[in-house]
Structures are given as structure tokens and as C-alpha cells.
Amino acid sequence: MNRGRRNLKQAASEQDFTLEECQSIAQVVSLRGSNQIEIMDAKGENSLALFPAKFRESMWIRRGSFVVIDHTGKEKAQESGSKVTSIVCKVLFFEQIRLLQKSPEWPEIYRDAKPVPADESSQIPIPQDDDIDLSDESDDGMPPLEANTNRLRPFGVQCDAETDSGSDSDS
């Protein structure tokens, strides 16, 4: 394992840390691509932040995750017209969030936010809509599947489909 990845894993396993003067906690609102994420800071303002490439292969984030951002050049970026105003310094994990929620450093706006444990992070939430007709369980409220036109069907499958359709019309 190379040194950079080892240092990232060690930093992720740290339970106690303090925020520096230019750092704050933010919640991920959406992922924008190109290493950019939309965040909501402690004041409730949305802005774009850069997710550095060093985190790309070792740490993943999703909507609702908490991160520590560095906003030293925020005013300068806003004056120059740049939309990216901060940089992600650290990704907070479940245990770290639980400890920070008990400390005075945790922003009031996130007091009611519930962190997602690592065990539940891989599960997909099931929407609870009353409009979905549950009588037909085969489609689970999803639109019908369409044929993939980008993939060629094997020769045997095409012949079987043509012979089956021809035999159905003859009878």
C-alpha cells in the first residue's frame, strides 16, 4: 500500500480532532461530477466545493454525508466569479460524527440530522409513495424495461424468436 493511501486511512480512523480557524463542517447536498460537490454550510448557504483527487479511490461520499471544508479563499473566489468556493479537507465517518455531535463544535443546523451507519450505507432506501399501485408486484412501480439496442443478440436467440412468433400466428 502506498504512503498516501496509508496516511488517508490513518486520518480516517482518528476519533478525535479539532477544527482549525479556517475549517468548518458542511453537509453534502449533491454530487456534481468533475470532483465538485454541492454543500450546505452551517449558515444554510449552498455552494460548490472541490473534492480532491487524492480521495477519489479511497473514500466515497454521497448525499447527506458530512465533510470538513477549508474556506480560506472563499471571498477571493467569489470576487473573481468562481463558483467553487472551498476545498474538502476531510470526510467524516459515522463514529466521528457521533463524537462531534456531542461537542460544541457541531453546528446547530445539523443537530436534527441523523448520521447513516456504515452497515446501512450500502442499502438502497425504498420510497414510501401512496400513489404506487401495489397490486401488481412484478414491476414494483418501475417503468417497463426496454430492449438494449446497443447489443447484438446471438444468432440462436434471433432464430428462436422468429420461429416462435411464426408458429403462434399459424395456429
C-alpha positions in Angstrom: 0.0 0.0 0.0 1.5 3.3 -1.0 2.2 6.0 1.6 -0.5 8.4 0.6 -3.3 5.9 0.9 -2.0 4.7 4.2 -2.0 8.3 5.5 -5.6 8.8 4.4 -6.7 5.6 6.1 -4.9 6.6 9.3 -6.6 10.1 9.2 -10.0 8.4 8.7 -9.6 6.2 11.7 -8.8 9.1 14.0 -11.6 9.6 16.5 -10.7 12.9 18.0 -9.7 16.0 16.1 -10.2 19.7 16.3 -11.4 22.2 13.7 -8.9 24.9 12.7 -9.9 28.5 12.4 -10.4 28.3 8.6 -12.3 25.0 8.7 -16.0 24.2 9.2 -18.4 21.3 8.9 -20.7 21.0 5.9 -23.2 18.5 4.6 -23.2 17.2 1.0 -26.3 18.2 -0.9 -25.5 16.7 -4.3 -22.6 15.4 -6.4 -21.9 17.5 -9.4 -19.2 15.5 -11.2 -15.7 16.5 -12.1 -14.7 16.3 -8.4 -17.2 19.0 -7.5 -19.9 18.7 -4.8 -22.6 21.0 -3.7 -22.5 21.6 0.1 -24.6 23.3 2.7 -22.6 25.1 5.3 -23.5 25.9 8.9 -25.3 29.1 7.8 -27.6 27.2 5.5 -26.0 28.6 2.3 -25.3 26.2 -0.6 -22.1 26.5 -2.5 -19.7 24.3 -4.6 -16.6 22.6 -3.1 -13.8 20.7 -4.7 -13.4 17.1 -3.7 -9.6 16.5 -4.2 -8.4 13.7 -6.4 -6.4 12.1 -3.5 -9.8 11.0 -2.0 -11.1 9.5 -5.3 -10.1 5.9 -4.9 -10.0 5.6 -1.2 -13.1 7.5 0.1 -16.6 7.9 -1.3 -19.2 10.3 -0.3 -22.9 10.6 -1.1 -25.8 12.9 -0.4 -26.2 13.6 3.3 -22.5 12.9 4.2 -20.6 15.3 6.4 -17.3 16.8 5.4 -14.8 19.2 6.8 -14.1 22.1 4.4 -11.4 24.7 4.1 -12.8 28.0 3.1 -9.7 30.2 3.3 -10.1 31.6 -0.2 -13.9 31.9 -0.2 -14.1 35.7 -0.5 -11.3 35.8 -3.2 -13.1 33.1 -5.2 -16.4 34.9 -5.0 -14.8 38.2 -6.1 -13.2 36.5 -9.1 -16.5 34.9 -10.1 -15.5 31.3 -9.4 -18.3 29.1 -8.3 -16.1 26.7 -6.3 -15.5 28.4 -3.0 -14.0 25.7 -0.8 -12.0 22.5 -0.7 -12.8 19.3 1.2 -10.2 18.6 3.8 -11.6 15.5 5.5 -14.6 13.1 5.1 -16.3 12.4 8.4 -17.4 8.9 9.2 -20.1 7.7 11.5 -18.1 7.4 14.7 -16.5 10.8 14.2 -19.9 12.4 13.6 -21.3 10.8 16.7 -18.5 12.3 18.8 -18.7 15.7 17.2 -22.5 15.9 17.8 -21.7 15.8 21.5 -19.2 18.6 21.2 -19.8 22.3 20.9 -18.1 22.4 17.5 -21.1 20.7 15.9 -23.4 23.4 14.1 -26.9 23.8 15.4 -28.4 23.4 11.9 -27.2 19.8 11.8 -28.5 18.8 15.3 -31.5 17.0 13.9 -29.6 15.3 11.1 -29.1 11.6 11.7 -25.8 10.1 10.5 -26.1 6.9 8.4 -24.2 4.0 9.9 -21.7 2.1 7.7 -24.0 -1.0 7.8 -27.0 0.8 6.4 -25.0 2.8 3.8 -25.0 0.1 1.2 -28.7 -0.4 1.4 -31.0 1.4 -1.1 -33.9 3.2 0.6 -37.3 2.1 -0.5 -39.6 5.0 -1.5 -42.9 5.1 0.5 -45.3 6.6 -2.0 -49.0 6.1 -1.6 -49.6 6.6 -5.3 -47.9 3.4 -6.3 -50.3 0.5 -7.1 -49.1 -2.4 -5.1 -51.5 -4.9 -6.7 -49.0 -5.8 -9.4 -45.9 -6.9 -7.6 -44.0 -7.9 -10.8 -42.9 -4.4 -11.8 -42.6 -2.8 -8.3 -43.8 0.5 -9.7 -40.9 0.7 -12.2 -41.4 1.5 -15.9 -41.2 -1.5 -18.3 -37.8 -2.5 -19.4 -36.8 -1.6 -23.0 -34.6 -3.7 -25.3 -31.0 -2.8 -25.4 -30.3 -1.7 -29.0 -26.6 -1.3 -28.4 -26.0 -5.0 -28.0 -26.3 -7.6 -30.7 -28.4 -10.6 -29.9 -26.8 -14.1 -30.5 -27.9 -15.8 -33.8 -29.7 -18.6 -32.0 -31.9 -16.3 -30.0 -33.0 -14.4 -33.1 -33.9 -17.6 -34.9 -35.9 -19.0 -32.0 -37.8 -15.7 -31.6 -38.7 -15.7 -35.3 -39.8 -19.3 -35.3 -41.9 -18.9 -32.2 -43.7 -15.9 -33.5 -44.4 -17.6 -36.8 -45.8 -20.7 -35.1 -48.1 -18.6 -32.9 -49.6 -16.9 -35.9 -50.2 -20.2 -37.8 -52.3 -21.7 -35.0 
